[in-house]
């Protein structure tokens, strides 16, 4: 299998002066479920480069993004996001609690050069939750109402580029479009590991188990990964599939999170590709506020990190790797005593000298805490990154490539 990175236009191909520009960013961030206070501004700072460049170019800037999804605790308005973005940029970011209705369209028309408007959470529009072909998304109410107001569309939301949603793939069908600076940096990181198939180690953890199981299957079927090291809840599902005797609390957690349906697929993957998949042999639980380690079958309670034996086992796999992709923490990093596994893995990866790609916001927190420099890239989107590396095209990139072919002669 060969990974194909489609050719897309960048901001260097356009003159944005005095033009109306719609920018799809991804400032979906961890927020406090009660106060709705944003807990991490990393994505805001990443997108600031794209936005500042447009300010300097005297573009009329409209930003569109999402926060959470309906039914989740972090599904919220972007009003507070506008305030935080204003603070980071050092300029006023206007906000309107409308996405594409008359009020939003009027505010867009009134923008002066270098002014910025952030629209309301695009997922307040029910059609944004549908994933369909770009040609159909181009006909949605969202795209049809906003398109006439803009000269150009910039897709800077790499973290959402694996979703075929209207705000990702619809606008490239109706407007001359390009990648923003965040998206451009992500594409360059993909190019650096393009074709490098030897010594590629994936370390996968975190809580997005369903997505990860599908990604693991693609990685193995397409012969992309030399080794896959599992941590976190993902590892526990695979351990359960292998019939390892886990505590009743762990089994109950797997059931409560609705992950029993992933067990048959995990069992099948272990049967076919078990030699490429490494799983923890020990773990850590909390006993009276203390970290206690032990073999998996002897531990009682919730497993909150990998143990020392697993850390050493994984270090051996890491030290000879040429490329390492890490997505998701190994444990409950919100508690200092259970950051050990994640931090030790990151240190081992850095010491290996391999090219490292970190995916997901939780890994940024771990790396920042270590403060060591590394050879590689901090991705804004773990899911999009692994979707591409597992052999599936990214709808966002494909839409930009199609737009480049359609509108290439009309730019500038």
C-alpha positions, 0 to 999 in steps of 0.5 A: 500500500502507498499513501497518497498525499493529494496536491492542494493549494496553500495561502501562498497561492492567493491574494486575500487583500480586501476579500471576504474569507471563510476559515474553518478552524478547529477550536474544539477544546476541553471545557469544564462541563459546569462553568463551560470555561475552556481548559486548554488553549493549544488549538487557539494558539495554533490557528493564531498564525493563520488568522494573524496572516489574514489580518496583515493581508487586510482580509475580511475574516469569518471563522467557523468551528464547532465545540463538542457534539449534541448530547455531550457535556462539552457541547456549548456555544462559542461565545467564550471561544471568541473572548479567548481568541481575542485575548490570544490575537490581541484584537477584537473577535466579534461573535454572533450566536447565529451560523448562517441565518439572516443575522449572521449573513448581515454581520459578515457583509458589514466586516471591514478589512482585518476585522474578524467574526466568529460564528456560533457552533456550526454543530448547532446546525443539524445538517453539520452532523451528517457525513455525505459526499462533498457534492451533496454537502455543497447543496446544504442550507449552510453552504448555499447560504454562506457561499455567496458572501465569500471570495475564498475558503480556507480549511485549517481544521486538520483535526476534523479533516477525517469528517465528510461534513458540510463545513469541511467538504462542502465549501471547497466545492463552491469556493476557491479553497486552500489549506491554512497554515495549521493544515499545511504543517500537518501535510508536511509532517505526513510527507516526512513519513511518506514511504517510510515503512520500516521501523514504524511503531504506533503507540495507541491509547486514550478513550476513543476505542471504536475509532482506534479498533478500526484504525488498528485493523487498517494499519495491519491489513495495509501493512503500515505498522511494524508494531502497535503498542496498546495502552489505556482503555483500548488495551483493556478491551484487547486484553479482555478479548484475549481472555485475560482475567481482569477485575470486575471493575474493569469488565464493568467499565468496558460494559458501561462504556458500550465497548463489548461490541468491539471485543469480537473485532479485537479478538479477530485482530489478535488471532490474525495479527497477534505478533504485531500487537503488544499489550500491557502485562501489568498495571497500576491502581489507586489504593488509599490515594497511592499508586499500587502496581501489580500483574493484571490478573492480581489487581483489583479496582480500576486500572489507571496506568501501565506498570513498570514491566510494561514500560520496560517492555515498550521501551525495548520496542521503541528504542530501535524505531525509525518513526513513532506515532503516539496517540492518546495517554497511557493512563489517567494523566489528570492524576500525577501518580498515573502520568508515569506510563505516559511520561516514560513512553514519551521520554523513551521515544525522544531518546530513541532519536526517531521521528515522532508524531504526537497526536491529540491534546492529551499528549501535548500536555504530557510533552509540555510537562517534560519540556524536552525538545524532540525531532518530529511534529505535534499534530492537532488531530490524532484521529485524522492523522491515524485515519490517513496513515491507516490507508484511508483518504481524508475527506478534507484533503480530498475536497481541497484537491478537488477545489484546486483542480476546479478553481486553479485558473481563477485564483489571484 
